[in-house]
Amino acid sequence: MNWLKRLIIGRPLENEALQHEKYSVFWGLPILSSDVISSVAYATEEILLVLIPAVGLLSYHYLSYISGAIILLLAILTVSYRQTIRSYPCGGGAYIVASDNLGTRAGVAAGAALALDYILTVAVSISSGVFNLASVFPVLLPYQVELAILFLLIIFIGNLRGISESSKLFGIPAYTFMFAIISMIVAGIAKVKLFGYVPPEPVLSHAGMEPLSLFLLLRAFSSGCAAVTGVEAVSNAVPNFKEPAARHAQKVLFSLSLVVLILFGGLTILANLYHVVPSESNSVLSQINAQIFGHSFMYYFVQFTTMVILALAANTAYADFPMLFSLMARDGFAPRQLSQRGERLSYSNGILVLTLVAALLIIAFRANVTQLIPLYAVGVFLSFTLSQTGMTLKWIRSREPGWLLKAAVNGLGALVTLVTVLVIGVTKFLHGAWIIIVVIPFLMTVLLKIKRHYLAVAEQLRLSPEELEAIDFARESYRNHVIVPVASVNRASVRALRYARTISGNVVAFNVATSPEAEERIREKWAHLNTDIPLVVQYSTYRKVIEPLLEFIESYELHNYRKGDMITVILPQFTVRSPWQWFLHNQSRLFIQRSLLRHKHIVVATMPLQLRLDREVLRDPQPQPRRRPLHP
């Protein structure tokens, strides 16, 4: 199986190769912007889904104002996060900023909110990509969940191959998407303004069902805010850039914002010109595209690149989620396995966790973008607010040159994002945002409990310098008692008994007999064994095996244990050669080991015996003679 692993993820990389695995500006832009630029493919549609049922054709008028407000929000966030990158080049974004300036709980809240945002980014982007593909090929509509899981696995494998390879693998589709959408925007505007094309009148069967209100406009604004939810990605992944990392990250952030301005603003103009209506079976982008290019090559080119970038937008989360949790794991708020780099120098454990949780969301919500979107923006705007508030306090406290302007910029960012998160929370509460509002405190509780556990473990394992100097290995060595559970007298049990003799002169063998015949057989075979090791046989009336063994060990501990003693239980275990054969054998060793590890003075050891392949044994039943005898 090792050859398959090498084929899929490649050969292991040395630690020294890490510098060569980092992003340049050219490759960092598509990877870290894929989330935010792909959001423009469905942000306009989500706004129209809210407005059209209420005001019909006036929706396109209000769409312009709402899109303008979102672009203004994007500008504020860009300037604010530029300052964050300069001040915190170590990465971690909102988590590090909030922890440093607002305290531990605020940092954990930001980390939890960002984690949920990244997970939802994966689920939403892949589901949206599959929906756009199904818009072109309606026969695929019933298979959206299966296709979404397939795309998820492709991205998962691509990211396991490491930062450098994944950036090149997923970067080219992002640049291709930018080219395709800009081409569509230019062609679409020219077709109407220069060539006099008159789009057909839209069919608004449900217009006027809801009254226009401020609440409705705020709801539409909150739906469109998906277009800016990936802006924080650059500040979280600064350490993934080549040196000078902070300067390269700032260039990528500016380029990202410029691209979003062009794409989102251009699609808003097209929506106003072509007056398309959202449909369950055909996306707004697909409808505009069809009117501009018909069903020519360019139509399929735009749809294909859109599908690919929507699916690959998940890659932004794959760049940031593992990095975020590696920092949180380093600080003790997440399992330490998430802080370790894999064979290809990526945080492979974080990549695996992200994939599994996103897959569960896709399956639970049937890859439905409209159902997932209400969950999407709450977490990220909460992290925006905490990050900007933290930066504002940082400038106020430091009072470094230019602090007043910097504090004003971040303060404005904090105010705008706070208002936005409140709007999203209220307007989307009944549509699913309540789930995130409940999950964030729950996840915070889990992360804080993990931290408390690590602190408690460290306290119990810690040795002071005085305790280290007071330890005398010669005077305080343990006296060892050894128990060897034996199911029968065979090669595995005899090997374990011979090993037991090498570590202690106080050895006892223990057997559980489930019938009188079994008890008689083992006593008879034991009599032929040339050993002075005593055998204790316990007859089990109800055919239980594990419970009598545990009772004997605990009884032995009670009657034979003295201060300074240790009891070692050696479990004979043969190892089969094929994984499927493992299920054919009793795995009682695992249950025994789990129970015994609760005892302070009991050591559990496994004595392995590797078996040969079945076909080798059947062809040559006798074991090969050993060149040298085994010494007990």
KAGICOR-V911947 format. One record per backbone hydrogen bond with DSSP energy under -1.0 kcal/mol. NH is the residue of the N-H (numbers start at 1). CO is the residue of the C=O. Records with the same first field share a line. If there is no record, write none. Layout:
NH->CO ; CO
This chain:
5->1
6->2
7->3
8->4
9->5
10->6
13->343
17->14
18->15
21->18
23->240
28->24
29->25
31->27
32->28
33->29
37->33
38->34
39->35
41->38
42->39
43->39
46->42
47->43
48->44
49->45
51->47
52->48
54->51
55->51
56->52
58->55
59->56
60->57
62->58
63->59
66->62
67->63
68->64
69->65
70->66
71->67
72->68
73->69
74->70
75->71
76->72
77->73
78->74
79->75
80->76
81->77
82->78
83->79
84->80
85->81
86->82
87->83
88->84
91->88
92->236
95->92
97->93
98->94
99->95
100->96
101->97
102->98
107->103
108->104
109->105
110->106
111->107
112->108
113->109
114->110
115->111
116->112
117->113
118->114
119->115
120->116
121->117
122->118
123->119
124->120
125->121
126->122
127->123
128->124
129->125
130->126
131->127
132->128
133->129
134->130
135->131
136->132
137->133
140->137
141->138
143->140
144->141
147->143
148->144
149->145
150->146
151->147
152->148
153->149
154->150
155->151
156->152
157->153
158->154
159->155
160->156
162->159
166->162
167->163
168->164
169->165
170->166
171->167
175->171
176->172
177->173
178->174
179->175
180->176
181->177
182->178
183->179
184->180
185->181
186->182
187->183
188->184
189->185
190->186
191->187
192->188
193->189
194->190
195->190
197->191
209->53 ; 206
217->213
218->214
219->215
220->216
221->217
222->218
223->219
224->220
225->221
226->223
227->224
228->225
231->228
233->230
236->232
237->233
240->237
241->238
242->23
248->244
249->245
250->246
251->247
252->248
253->249
254->250
255->251
256->252
257->253
258->254
259->255
260->256
261->257
262->258
263->259
264->260
265->261
266->262
267->263
268->264
269->265
270->266
271->267
272->268
273->269
274->270
275->271
287->283
288->284
289->285
290->286
291->287
292->288
293->289
294->290
300->296
301->297
302->298
303->299
304->300
305->301
306->302
307->303
308->304
309->305
310->306
311->307
312->308
313->309
314->311
315->312
316->313
318->314
319->315
320->316
321->317
324->320
325->321
326->322
327->323
328->324
329->325
330->326
331->327
333->328
338->335
339->336
340->337
342->346
345->342
348->346
351->347
352->348
353->349
354->350
355->351
356->352
357->353
358->354
359->355
360->356
361->357
362->358
363->359
364->360
365->361
367->362
368->365
372->368
373->369
375->372
376->373
381->377
382->378
383->379
384->380
385->381
386->382
387->383
388->384
389->385
390->386
391->387
392->388
393->389
394->390
395->391
396->392
397->393
398->394
399->395
403->400
406->402
407->403
408->404
409->405
410->406
411->407
412->408
413->409
414->410
415->411
416->412
417->413
418->414
419->415
420->416
421->417
422->418
423->419
424->420
425->421
426->422
427->423
428->424
432->429
433->428
434->429
435->432
437->433
438->434
439->435
440->436
442->438
443->439
444->440
445->441
446->442
447->443
448->444
449->445
450->446
451->447
452->448
453->449
454->450
455->451
456->452
457->453
458->454
459->455
460->456
461->457
462->458
468->464
469->465
470->466
476->472
479->564
481->566
482->506
483->568
484->508
486->510
490->488
494->490
495->491
496->492
497->493
498->494
499->495
500->496
501->497
502->499
504->500
508->482
509->534
510->484
511->536
513->538
519->515
520->516
521->517
522->518
523->519
524->520
525->521
526->522
527->523
529->526
531->529
536->509
538->511
540->513
543->540
549->545
550->546
551->547
552->548
553->549
554->550
555->551
556->552
557->553
558->554
559->555
560->556
561->557
565->562
566->479
567->601
568->481
569->603
570->483
571->605
573->607
575->609
581->578
582->579
584->581
585->582
590->587
592->588
593->589
594->590
595->591
596->592
597->593
598->595
599->596
603->567
605->569
607->571
609->573
611->575
617->613
618->614
619->615
620->616
